[in-house]
Amino acid sequence: MLRNVSRNIVRSFSTMSDRSNFREIEIPVPWGKIAGKSWGDENGKPWLGLHGWLDNSGSLDLLAKDWPEGHHLVAIDFPGHGFSSHLPDGAMYHYLESSVTIERIRRHFNWDKLSLIGHSMGGGLSACYTGLFPEKVDTLIMIDLVKPVCRPVEKLVSKTRECVEQQLGIEERFRDNLHGKVYKSWEEAFQRLKDGAFTPDNSQEAIQIIAERGIQKTSDGQGWTFSRDMRHRVTSLYGFHEEYFAQLANNISSNHLLIKASESPHYESDETIEKILDVYRNNPKFQYSVVEGNHHLHLNNPERVMPVILDFLKTSNEETKSSL
């Protein structure tokens, strides 16, 4: 099912002023902690929120504050982002290993099943987990990523070699500080975040939200740096071939909503994207909605995104009840 959603949506949503209505959480893991935020009734339907590359749990703030009653949303800072611990020295971040992290969190909360909402990288990670464990996922919502970018066979050698060289190069360059460059002031770091990670059409509020957990004081208190681990900038050691991801995608049987931003690229060819959409469409519970906005549309224009989510959840719930 394809739906196009324009800016002409009339609906009342809460203001930025109530964005503080959340609980900080920490989940113990063998290398430290996974930090995050929690909204809603802890006994409600469980949701796990996953942010995009180099963002943090603040990414879902403006959706979370209007999350439906009876649902419990936990948004995490993925390892090496925000307030979460970095991996130990010498370790690497791998895309598929994210499913281990998601499963750790599910077991930590003792959730029988969970629902997933992810933006960009977080949407891809959520899709991988859902394909691996379809019986554990009730609903999957992906925001502005149709699929993880796959690696053609002819690029296997060059990209793997590039990863090895990048990883060791970052370790050597930032041996004592994997947060990267130190800035003299918060304002200087914020400007670098604004210039480097966001296009000019993003709102000041959106950038501010990411900066809250994305910029931190240095350990000696003399400067400011980004909280993310520089090793996240390393090219992935392992790359999916598109046939591998197609197997995962074909195994997704949950309620599945894919929201695509109208002003954001696909990152792969139209032919490749259409192939995976055809796989998703094999699932009768799949809906594809195009919403006006850029890559961070959920932060810049939550009033366009949230109605699509709420309508999808309502429709999915009604269809589930009618099938009983």
N, C-alpha and C positions, 0 to 999 in steps of 0.2 A: 504494500500500500504506500503510495506517495502522496504527501501533502506539502503544499507550499504555503508558508506563513509569512505575511508581510508585517510592516510596522503598524498597520491599522488594527491593532488589537486593543479593545477597551476593557480594562480590568483593573481593579484596585489592588495594589500590593503595598506592603509595609515599607517604611522608609529606612534609610541608612542608620537612623538613630537607634534602632533596636538590634543592630548587628552584634552587640555584646552579649546577647542572650545564648551563651553556649558554655559548655564545661570543658576545660582542658583535660586531656587524658594522656596516660603513658602506658604503653604495653611493653613488658620486659621481653627482650630477645637475647640470644647468647652473646651478641657483641655490644649490647647496651640497651637502648630503648627505641621504640617507635612512638613518636608524639602525634597528637592530633586534637581534634575537637569533636564534641558530641552534642547533638541537639535532640530534643523530644523525649518521649517516654522510653526509659531504658527497657521496659517490658514490651514495647511495641514491635512492629515488624522491622527486622534488622536490615539496614542498608550500609554498605561500605562505599565511601567516596574516594576516588583516586584522581589526583591532579595531573597536569601535563608536565613535560620535561622542563626542569629548572624552576618550576612554580612551587607551590606548597598548598597545604590544606585550606588556606584562605581563598583559594580559587573557587570554592563552592559556597562561600559565605552568603552571597546574595540569593542563591537558590535555597540554601538551608533554612534561612529565616522564614521562609514561606512553605516549608516542607509540610505535607499533610499530617493532620492529627492521627495518632495511632501508629505512627512510624518513628523509628529510632535511626537517626543518621549519624554515622561515625565517619569523619573525613580525616585521613592520615597525612602526615608529612612522610612521603615515601623515603626509605633509607637514603641518607646522604642529601636530604632536602630539609628546609625549615628547621624545626627543633629536634628532629630525629638524629640519632647517632650515625656517624659515618661508618662504613665498613672498616675492618682492621687494616692496618698498613699492609700493602702487598696484595690486597684483594681487588677484585674487579666486579663491576656491575653488569649483569647479564639479563636480557629481556625475559627469557623463559623462567629464570629463577624468581621472577616476580610472583609466579603462581605459588611458590613455596611461602612467600611472605603473606599472600592473601590467605592461604590455608592456615598459617600460624595464627593469624588474626581471628579467623573463624573458630578455631579450636580454643583460643584464649577466651572468647566470649561465650563459648559453648553454644553457638548457633547451629541448629539443625540444618537450616537453609538460610541463605542471605540473598539480598539483591545488590546489584552493583551499578554505580553511576561513575563514569570516568570521562574526563576531558582530554582530548588529544592522546598523548602517550598513555594516560590512565584509561582511556577507552580501549586502546589496543591491548593493554595488560588485562583488562576485564574480559575482553573477548577471548583471549587465550585461556584464562582460567575457566570461563564458562564452557568452552569447547572441551576442556579436559574433564570437568566435573559438572556436567549438565544437571545431574540429579540434585546438586547442592545449590543451584541458582534459580530463584523464582523469576526475577526480572533483570534485564540488562539494558542500561541506557548508555549510549555512546554519543559524545558531543564532539563534533567536527574532526572525526577520524574514521574513515571507512574501514581501514585495515592497517596493520603495521606495514611499513615499507619493507618490501621483500628484496632479497639479494639474488640477482641472476647468477647462473652457474659461471659465466665468463668473468664475473667480478670476485669470485671466491678468493682467489689467491691475492689479488691486489688489496682488497678490503681487509682480509685477515692480517696480512703483513702490516698494513697501515695501523691497525689496532695495536699490534704488538709494539710498534715503534712509538705510537702516541702514549700508550700506558707507561712505558718506561721513561719516556721523555718528561711526562708530567711528574712522575715520582722524583726524577732528578731535579727538575726545576723548582718544584714546590715541596721539597723534602720535609721542611719543618712546618709547613702551613698549607694544607690541601684546600683551604678556603680561597686561596688565590691572593690577588692584589689587596693591599691595605690602603684604605683611603683616609685622608686627614679628617674628614667630617662626614656626618650622616648625609648631608645634602649632596656632597660630591658622589657618594656611593649611589644615592637615589637617582641622580642625573645619569650615571652610567647604566643603571638598571633600565631607566626610561629610554635611553638612546639605543641600548644594545638588545633588549628583549622585547620591546613593544614598538609597534608601528605608530606613526603620529595620530592615527584615528582612534586610539584608545583613550579612555577617559582618565583624568587625573586620579579619580577614586579607585579605578581598577588597579592602577600601578601602585597606589598607596596600600591597598589591601595586600598585594603580593609582597611589598616591601616590609610589612609588619613582621613577617616571619622570615623574610629573605635577606634582611640586613641585620647584622649584629655587631656588638663591640668586640674588639680583639681581646684575647685572654689577658693581656697586660693593661687593658683599658685605655690604650694610647691612640687607637684608631678604630676604623670601621671596615668590615669586610662582608662578603656574601656568605650566607650560611651553607649554601650548597657545596657539595664535594666536587672539586675540579675533575675528578675521574669520570664524572657523568658526561664530560665533553669528549670522551674517547669513543671512537667508532666501535660499534658492537663487534665482539670477537666472533660470535655466531650470528649468521643471518638466515632468516627463513627463506626457503625457496617458495614461490607462490603456491605450488601444489601442496606443500606442507601446511601452510596456513589454511588452504581450502579444506583440508581434512578437519581441522579444528572448527572452522566456520560451519561446516556441514553437520557438526555434532551439536550445534547450539539449538536447543529446543524450547528455551524459556520465552516469556514475553520479551520482545526485543525492539527497542526504539533507537533509531539512528537519526540524530539531528545534525544536519550539514549546514554550515554557514555559507550563505550565498556569495560572500566576497572573499572566500578562502580557497586556496588551491587544493588539489587532490594529492599532490606529491608523486603520483605515478600516472601512467598513461590512462586515458579514458577507457581504453579496451580492458586494461587490467582491473580498473575499478568496477566496470560493468560486469565483469566475470564474477567478482566476489559478491556483488549485489544480487546476481542471479542465484548464487548459493544461499545467501540469506533468505531470499524469497521462497526457497523451498520450505521454510518454516512459516506456517500460516499465522503465527503470532508476531510476525515482523512488520514494522512500520518504518518508512523512510520519510522524513520531513525536512524540507529545505526552509531555513529561517533566515530572514534578512539580517546581515551583520558580518563582522570579521571573525578571525580565529578565536578571539576571546569574547565572543558574543554573550556568553553566560555571565560575564562580569560587566560588560558595557551595556547590555540590553537584557537583563534578566526578565523584564516585563514581556519580552517576546518569547523567551524560552520556557518560562515556568508554565504558561497556559498549555503549551504543547505537552509537557510532562504530565500535568494534572489530568488533562483530557485523556491521555494514553492510559494512565493508571486507572481512571474511572472506567474506561471502556474495557480494559483487560479484566478488571474486577467483575464487571457485569457479565462478560463472556464466560468467566470461570464459574460464576454462580449459575448461569443458564445451562452449563454443561453437567452440573451435578444432578 
